[in-house]
């Protein structure tokens, strides 16, 4: 998915070949964590938090935050505001059918 196609409130998830994980806080960010896509066949064993779904909330300009070196799109994931790693967008897709999602919960 291209970041330019995002709209606020869009529900996002990972594509089949990847897994979204929470990376620890970084000195470059003001938010708690970073969401990063990892290929499932290369996942390390020490990962603590996985993100199944996330809600796109806007860019750093929309939220009034300083621009980060890691990316400028922010999401709500696992109850926290997180920044999405720039290289991860190619493994992220939007959820097009909310009814199927509600049946899984």
C-alpha positions in Angstrom: 0.0 0.0 0.0 1.2 3.5 -0.7 1.2 5.9 2.1 -0.3 8.7 -0.2 -3.5 6.6 -0.5 -4.2 6.6 3.3 -7.2 8.3 4.8 -7.8 9.0 8.4 -9.8 6.2 10.1 -8.6 3.5 7.7 -8.2 0.1 9.3 -5.0 -1.6 8.3 -3.4 -5.1 8.7 -0.4 -6.9 7.3 -0.3 -8.9 4.1 0.1 -12.7 4.3 3.8 -12.9 3.9 4.5 -10.4 6.6 3.8 -9.8 10.3 3.5 -6.4 12.0 5.5 -6.2 15.2 6.2 -3.5 17.8 9.8 -2.4 18.1 11.0 -0.8 21.3 11.1 3.0 21.8 13.8 4.7 19.9 15.7 7.9 20.7 14.5 9.4 17.3 10.8 9.2 18.2 8.6 10.9 20.7 6.0 8.1 20.6 6.2 4.9 22.6 7.0 2.5 19.8 7.4 1.8 16.1 5.4 -0.6 14.0 7.6 -2.5 11.6 6.7 -5.2 9.1 8.8 -8.4 9.2 8.7 -11.3 6.8 7.2 -14.3 8.7 9.9 -16.6 7.6 12.6 -14.3 9.1 10.9 -13.5 12.4 13.2 -13.6 15.5 12.0 -15.6 18.5 12.2 -12.7 21.0 9.4 -10.5 19.6 7.0 -9.5 22.4 4.1 -7.7 20.8 2.4 -8.4 17.5 0.0 -6.0 15.8 -3.0 -7.6 14.0 -4.9 -4.5 13.2 -4.1 -0.8 13.4 -6.1 2.4 12.8 -4.5 5.2 10.7 -4.7 8.5 12.5 -2.7 10.8 10.3 0.7 12.4 9.7 3.0 14.2 12.1 1.6 17.5 10.7 -2.0 16.4 11.4 -1.1 15.5 15.0 1.1 18.5 15.6 4.2 16.4 16.3 7.8 17.0 15.2 8.8 15.2 12.0 10.7 11.9 12.7 13.5 10.4 10.7 11.7 7.0 10.7 8.5 8.1 9.0 5.6 10.5 9.2 2.5 8.3 9.3 1.0 7.5 12.7 -1.4 4.7 13.7 -3.3 3.6 16.8 -2.1 0.0 17.5 -2.4 -2.0 20.7 -3.9 1.0 22.4 -1.0 3.3 21.8 0.0 5.9 19.2 2.9 4.5 17.1 4.8 5.6 14.1 5.0 3.2 11.1 8.4 2.4 9.7 8.7 3.8 6.1 9.9 0.5 4.6 6.9 -1.4 6.1 4.2 0.1 3.9 4.7 -2.4 1.1 3.6 -5.1 3.5 0.5 -3.3 4.8 -3.0 -3.5 3.3 -6.3 -1.9 4.3 -9.1 -4.0 5.6 -11.8 -3.8 2.9 -14.5 -6.0 4.5 -15.3 -5.0 8.1 -18.1 -7.7 8.4 -15.6 -10.5 8.1 -13.4 -8.8 10.7 -16.2 -8.5 13.2 -17.1 -12.2 12.8 -13.5 -13.1 13.8 -13.5 -11.1 17.0 
